[in-house]
C-alpha cells in the first residue's frame, strides 16, 4: 500500500518542477498547461510575445507594444496603441504648432526647441570652411554651387598659404643637409652649409 500511494496512485501528491506547487499527479498536466504561474502564455493583445503567466498583467500594462496609452502631449486626449504613439505625435497630434522658422512643419511644443536647433531646414548653421552663417538647406549650394565663390576662395587661400609656408617661404625652417641636426631658415641654409673642408671632420656646422 505504501508503495502504491507513493509511486503509482493517480491521486498521490507531486510537486510542479516550475512553480513548486503541490498537486495531485493526475492533475499535473492540466496544472502545467492552465494553472501554473510559470507557464508561458501568448499575450492576448496580439503583440506576439510569450511571457510567464505571473508577469502577464505587468506586461500588458507596462511593456506590450500593443497596449493602449494616452498621448503624452499636453492638450491632446487621443488614445493610441503604444507602437503607434510616435507616429501620432509626429504626424497627427492636434497639439502640434507651426515651426517658428517657417519651414512648414508642425511640431509638438515639447519638441519644438530640438526641431529648430537640430532638424529644421531653415535653421542657421555655420560653414566649416569659411565660418559664415547660412541656412541649413542652402549649405550645399553655398559650399559647392554658384554661390560658393567666397567660400571656395577662402578655402583655397588658406590651403595655398599653408602650402607656401611649408614648401616655398624663404623664412621656413629646413634641416641642415650635412647632418648637424640644426634647423635653419631656408634663406640662410646655403650660408650655413658652407663649411671649410678641413672642419668637416672636426666640428659641427657653424
N, C-alpha and C positions, 0 to 999 in steps of 0.2 A: 504493500500500500504506500509506504513512504517513497519508494522509487517511482511509483505511478504519479503521485502528487508533485514530485519534484522534477520529473523528466518527461512524462508523456500526457499528463492531464491537460485537456484543452483550456481548462479554467485556471491553470497554475499562474501565479503572478510572475511577470517578467519585466525587465527594465528596457525602456526605449534607449538605444545607444546614442540618439541625438539629443534628447532633452532630459534623459534620466527619469522620466515619469514611470511609475509602476502601473501596468495594465494587465488584463488577462491575456494569455498567449493567443487565444482565439481572436482577440480584438486588435492585436498588434499591427497588422497590415492596415486596417482601417484607421488606426491611430496615426500611423506614419503618413498616410495619404490625406487625411482630412482633419486631424486634430492637433498634431504635433506643432508646437510653436516654432520649431526649427525647420519645418518643411519649406521648400521653395515654392513660391506662388508667382504666377504671371500677374503683373499689375493690371487691375481692372480698368484703368484709364487708357489702356492700349498704347503704352509707351514702349512696349516690347521688352522691358526689363523684367528679370526674375529676381525676387527678393525673398528673404526669410519672412514667414508669416508674422512673426513677432515685431518685425520692422516695417510692415506694410503700411500701417497708419501714418508713421513718420514719413515714409517715402512719398505717399500720396499728398501729404500736407506740405512738405518742405523740399522734396527732391525731384519729383516726377516732372518731366518736361511738358507733360500734357495737363498739369494742374491748372486750375483757373485762378488768375490773380487779377487784382485791380491795377490799373495804370498807375505808375509811380509819380506821374507829373501832377503838380498842383493844378486844380481846376478841371481835371479830367476824371470822370467816374466810370469810364469804359472798363469792362472786364474781358480779358482775353486769356488764351492759353499761354503759359509761360514761354513756350517755344516761339510764340508769335509776338511777344511783347516788344522786342527790339524793332521789328518791322513796323509795329503800330506807332511806337514813339517817333521813328524816323519819317514815316510816310503818311500817317493817318491821324495822329493825336490832335484833337481840336485845340489844345493849349499852345500849339506852335505859333511863333510870331515871325515876322519877316526879318531877315538879316539886315542889320543896320548899315552894312556896306553895299547894299543894293545888288546882291548877286542873284537875287530871285529865289533863294532857298527859304523854306520855312523851317524853323528850328525851335525846339522846346527851350524855354528860358534857362533851364539848368545847364544846357549845353551851348548856349549862345556864345559865351566867352571863349570856350575851346574852339568853336567853329571859326570865329573871327580871327583868332590868333594862329590857328594851325591848318584849317581846311578851306576857308573861303578863297575863291579865285580872285577876289578883289582886295585881299589883304596886302599890306605893304611888305615887301621883302627886300633884302639887301643883296645886290650883285656881289658875288665872291671875288670878281676880278677888279671892278672899278669902285666898289663900295657904294655905288649910287643906289638910292631907294627907288624901287619900281613896283608896279602892281604885279602880283604873282602870275597871272595868266599872260602877262606881257614879257616875262623874263626870257623865254626862249627867243622871242623876236629881238629883245634888247641885246642879247649876247650873240645871236647868230644871224639875225635878219638885217633888213635895210637900216634899222636904227642902231646897228652895232658899231658904227664908225668910232664913236667916242670911246666905248668900252674896249674895242679891239686895239685902238691906238694906244690907250693907256697900258694895256696888257703887253703890247709889242715893245713900247718904250721901256717898260720895266724889264722885260726879258733881254732887250738889246743892251741896256745899261749893265745888267748883271754879266752878260757875256763879255762886254767891253772890259769891265773890271777884272774879269777872270783871265782874259787872253790878250788884250791889246793895250790896256792902260800902262803908260810908262812908269807909273808910280806903284804898280803891283809888285808884290814880293815874289822873288824866284829863288830857288835853292842854288847854291854855288855848284857848278858842274865839276869842280876839282875835288869835291868830297870833303870840304872843311865843315860841313853841316850848317853853315851860316845861310840866312835868308836875307837877300839884298834887294833893294829897289831895282827894277829891271833897267832903268836908265843909268844905274851905277854899276851894273853887273860886269860890263866889259872892263871897266877900270879896275874893279875888284879882282878879276881873274888874271890881270896882267902881272903875274908873279915872276921875278927873275928865276931862271932855270936853276941857279945854284942854291936857291932857297927851297925848292920843291921837296927835297928830302930832309930838310932840317926844321921847317916851320910851317905853320898854317898860313892860310891866305891872310893878307893884311886886313 
